C-alpha cells in the first residue's frame, strides 16, 4: 500500500474518531441532563426556579459543545457568529421564566433567526445555521417536555382525545358559576378566611360553604389545616389564568360584536329600497363608505369595505 493511501486512510480514521468523540460528548451531556431532571423531581425542596436554572446551564453547555464541533472551522466570522448564536440560544431559554409559552413567542424567535440568517452568505453559512436550527429545535422539544409550550398543531391534535365527561365534571361545571369565579378571583393574590371571602363575595353561610366545597372537590382550592384559610391550588391558578387569557384573546366586547356581524348592520329605517349603500367597518364603528382610495387618518390604512 502506498504512503499516499495510508495517509488518506489515517485521515479518514481520525475524522471518524473525531465524530465519535463528539457523539460521546453529546450523549454524556444528555445523560447528565436526564440525571439532573430525575434528581430534581425526587427532591421535595427543589423548586421550579432551581430546576430551570439547572436546565439552562445544561442546555448552554450542550449548545457550546455542538457549535464548537459543528461550525465551519476556517471562517473569519466564526468567532462573531458563535457569539451571536449563543446569545440567540441563551435568550430562547429565558422563555422558561414564562408561565406558558405561546406559539407567538416561538414565532418571534424564528423570525429573529431568519433575520440573522438573511445576513449570511448563501451556501457558505448553511452548515452553521443547520447547527443552530437543530439546537433551537431541541430547545423547543425541552419546552414541550416541561409542558410549557404546545404548538397550535399539538393542541388541535389533542382535541380528539379530550375526555368529555371528565372535562365537564372537573373543569367546566366548577367554573360555570359566577359566584365560584368570584371566589377564585378573591383568592388569586392571597389565601382568605371564610369571613373574608363572605365579605368579598357577598355570599353568606351555607351558600358560601356550598360553593367552597364544590371548588375543593374539583381541586381548584384547598383549606389549610382543616379549618384554616382557603387558598388557590396550582390547578385553580392555572384555570383562572386560562380563563383570563381566553377572555382577553377572544371574548372582549368588540370581537364578539364583530364576530356576530353586528357592526355590519344598519338600522332598519335607513335601509329603504333602492337606498342601500356600502358600509365600512372601522374599529367597530359603522358609516357610509368613503372613496375607494381614501385612507383612515388615524392609522394610514385603507378602510375595509363591506358590500351589503
C-alpha positions in Angstrom: 0.0 0.0 0.0 1.4 3.4 -1.0 2.2 6.2 1.6 -0.5 8.3 -0.1 -3.2 5.7 0.5 -2.1 5.2 4.1 -2.2 8.9 4.7 -5.7 9.0 3.3 -6.8 6.1 5.5 -5.3 7.7 8.6 -7.1 11.0 7.9 -10.4 9.1 7.4 -9.9 7.2 10.7 -9.0 10.4 12.5 -12.2 12.0 11.2 -14.3 9.1 12.3 -12.7 9.2 15.7 -13.4 12.9 16.0 -17.1 12.3 15.1 -17.4 9.5 17.6 -15.8 11.7 20.3 -18.4 14.4 19.5 -21.3 11.9 19.8 -19.9 10.6 23.2 -19.7 14.2 24.5 -23.3 14.8 23.4 -24.5 11.6 25.0 -22.7 12.5 28.2 -24.5 15.8 28.3 -27.8 14.2 27.6 -27.2 11.7 30.4 -26.3 14.4 32.8 -29.5 16.3 31.8 -31.7 13.3 32.5 -30.0 12.6 35.8 -30.5 16.2 36.8 -34.2 16.0 35.9 -34.6 12.8 37.9 -32.7 14.2 40.9 -34.7 17.4 40.9 -38.1 15.7 40.5 -37.3 13.5 43.5 -36.2 16.3 45.8 -39.2 17.8 47.5 -37.4 21.0 48.5 -36.4 21.8 44.9 -38.5 24.4 43.2 -39.2 25.4 39.6 -36.6 28.1 39.5 -33.8 25.7 40.6 -34.8 23.2 38.0 -34.9 25.7 35.2 -31.6 27.3 36.2 -30.1 23.8 36.0 -31.7 23.1 32.6 -30.3 26.4 31.3 -26.8 25.5 32.4 -27.0 22.1 30.8 -28.6 23.5 27.6 -25.9 26.2 27.3 -23.1 23.7 27.7 -24.6 21.4 25.1 -25.0 24.4 22.7 -21.4 25.5 23.2 -20.1 22.0 22.5 -22.3 21.5 19.5 -21.3 24.8 17.9 -17.6 24.3 18.6 -17.7 21.0 16.8 -20.2 21.7 14.1 -19.5 25.3 12.9 -17.1 25.8 9.9 -13.6 25.9 11.3 -11.9 28.1 8.6 -14.0 31.3 8.6 -13.1 34.8 9.6 -16.6 35.3 11.0 -16.6 32.2 13.2 -16.0 33.9 16.5 -18.5 36.7 15.9 -21.2 34.2 14.6 -20.7 31.9 17.5 -21.2 34.7 19.9 -24.4 35.8 18.2 -25.7 32.2 18.0 -25.0 31.7 21.7 -26.8 34.9 22.5 -29.8 33.8 20.5 -29.9 30.4 22.2 -29.5 31.9 25.7 -32.4 34.3 25.1 -34.5 31.3 24.0 -34.0 29.7 27.4 -35.3 32.9 29.1 -38.7 31.8 27.8 -38.7 29.2 30.6 -39.5 32.1 33.0 -42.9 32.5 31.4 -45.9 30.5 32.9 -46.8 29.4 29.4 -45.0 29.8 26.1 -47.3 30.7 23.2 -46.7 30.0 19.6 -46.4 33.8 19.1 -43.3 33.7 21.4 -41.8 31.0 19.3 -42.6 32.7 16.1 -40.7 35.8 17.3 -37.6 33.7 17.9 -38.0 32.0 14.5 -38.2 35.4 12.8 -35.1 36.6 14.6 -33.2 33.6 13.5 -34.3 34.1 9.9 -33.2 37.8 10.1 -29.8 36.6 11.3 -29.6 34.0 8.5 -30.5 36.6 5.9 -27.2 38.4 6.6 -25.2 35.2 6.0 -23.6 34.1 2.7 -25.7 31.7 0.7 -24.1 28.3 0.6 -21.1 29.2 2.8 -23.1 29.7 6.0 -25.7 26.9 5.6 -23.8 24.4 7.8 -23.6 26.7 10.7 -27.2 27.7 10.6 -28.1 24.0 10.4 -26.4 23.5 13.7 -28.2 26.5 15.3 -31.5 25.3 13.9 -31.0 21.8 15.4 -30.2 23.3 18.8 -33.3 25.6 18.6 -35.5 22.5 17.8 -34.0 20.7 20.8 -34.9 23.7 23.0 -38.5 23.6 21.7 -38.6 19.9 22.5 -37.4 20.7 26.0 -40.2 23.3 26.4 -42.7 20.7 25.2 -41.4 18.1 27.7 -41.8 20.6 30.5 -45.4 21.2 29.3 -44.7 24.9 28.9 -45.1 25.1 25.1 -47.5 23.4 22.8 -48.0 24.5 19.2 -51.4 25.0 17.7 -50.9 21.8 15.8 -50.2 20.0 19.1 -53.3 21.5 20.7 -55.5 20.6 17.8 -54.3 17.0 17.8 -55.0 16.6 21.5 -58.6 17.8 21.0 -59.6 14.4 19.6 -58.5 12.6 22.8 -60.3 15.1 25.2 -62.3 13.1 27.8 -65.6 15.0 27.6 -67.3 13.9 30.8 -64.1 14.4 32.9 -63.6 17.9 31.5 -67.2 18.9 32.2 -67.2 17.4 35.7 -63.8 18.7 36.9 -63.4 21.9 34.9 -66.4 23.3 33.2 -69.0 22.7 35.9 -67.0 24.1 38.8 -66.1 27.2 36.8 -69.5 27.8 35.1 -70.8 29.8 38.0 -70.3 33.5 38.6 -70.1 33.1 42.4 -67.4 30.4 42.2 -65.5 32.5 39.8 -65.7 35.4 42.2 -64.3 33.2 44.9 -61.3 32.2 42.7 -60.6 35.8 41.9 -60.7 36.7 45.6 -58.0 34.0 46.2 -55.8 35.0 43.3 -53.3 37.0 45.4 -53.5 35.6 48.9 -55.3 33.0 51.0 -58.6 34.2 52.7 -60.6 33.2 55.7 -64.2 32.2 55.5 -65.3 35.6 56.8 -63.1 37.5 54.4 -64.5 35.5 51.4 -68.0 36.2 52.7 -67.3 39.9 52.8 -65.6 40.0 49.4 -68.2 37.8 47.5 -71.4 38.9 49.4 -72.1 35.1 50.0 -73.3 34.1 53.4 -73.2 30.9 55.5 -74.3 27.7 53.8 -74.4 29.3 50.3 -70.7 30.2 50.5 -69.8 26.9 52.1 -71.6 25.0 49.2 -69.5 26.8 46.6 -66.3 26.3 48.6 -66.9 22.6 48.8 -67.5 22.4 45.0 -64.2 24.1 44.4 -62.4 21.9 46.8 -63.9 18.8 45.4 -62.6 19.8 41.9 -59.2 20.6 43.2 -59.4 24.3 42.5 -58.8 25.4 46.1 -57.7 23.9 49.3 -58.2 24.6 53.0 -55.2 25.0 55.2 -55.0 22.9 58.4 -58.6 21.6 58.1 -60.4 24.8 59.4 -57.8 27.4 58.3 -57.8 29.8 55.4 -58.8 28.9 51.9 -56.1 29.0 49.2 -56.0 28.7 45.4 -54.4 25.5 44.3 -51.9 25.3 41.4 -54.7 23.8 39.3 -57.1 26.6 40.3 -54.5 29.3 39.4 -53.9 27.7 36.0 -57.6 27.5 35.4 -58.0 31.2 36.3 -55.1 32.2 34.2 -56.5 30.3 31.2 -60.0 31.9 31.6 -58.4 35.3 31.7 -56.3 34.5 28.7 -59.3 33.2 26.8 -61.3 36.3 27.7 -58.6 38.7 26.7 -57.9 37.0 23.4 -61.3 36.0 22.1 -64.2 37.3 24.2 -63.7 41.0 24.5 -66.8 43.1 23.6 -65.6 44.4 20.3 -64.5 41.0 19.0 -67.9 39.5 20.0 -69.8 42.3 18.3 -67.8 41.9 15.1 -68.0 38.1 15.2 -71.8 38.3 15.4 -71.9 40.7 12.4 -73.4 43.5 14.4 -71.0 46.1 13.0 -72.3 45.3 9.5 -75.9 46.0 10.3 -77.5 49.4 9.8 -80.8 50.5 11.5 -83.8 49.1 9.7 -85.2 52.6 8.9 -82.0 53.5 7.0 -82.3 50.6 4.5 -85.0 51.9 2.3 -85.5 50.2 -1.1 -83.0 51.5 -3.6 -81.0 53.3 -1.0 -78.9 50.5 0.5 -75.3 51.8 0.4 -72.0 50.2 1.2 -70.9 50.5 4.8 -67.4 50.1 6.3 -66.1 48.7 9.5 -63.6 50.7 11.4 -62.7 49.7 15.0 -66.3 48.5 15.5 -68.0 51.6 14.1 -70.2 52.0 11.1 -70.6 54.7 8.5 -71.1 55.4 4.8 -68.4 54.1 2.5 -65.5 56.5 1.9 -64.0 56.9 -1.6 -62.1 53.8 -2.7 -58.7 55.4 -2.3 -59.3 57.2 1.0 -57.2 56.5 4.0 -58.0 56.3 7.7 -56.5 59.5 9.0 -55.7 57.8 12.4 -53.5 54.9 11.2 -52.9 55.4 7.5 -54.5 52.2 6.4 -57.2 51.8 3.8 -60.7 51.2 5.3 -62.2 47.8 4.9 -65.4 48.0 2.8 -68.2 45.5 3.1 -70.9 45.3 0.4 -74.4 44.9 1.6 
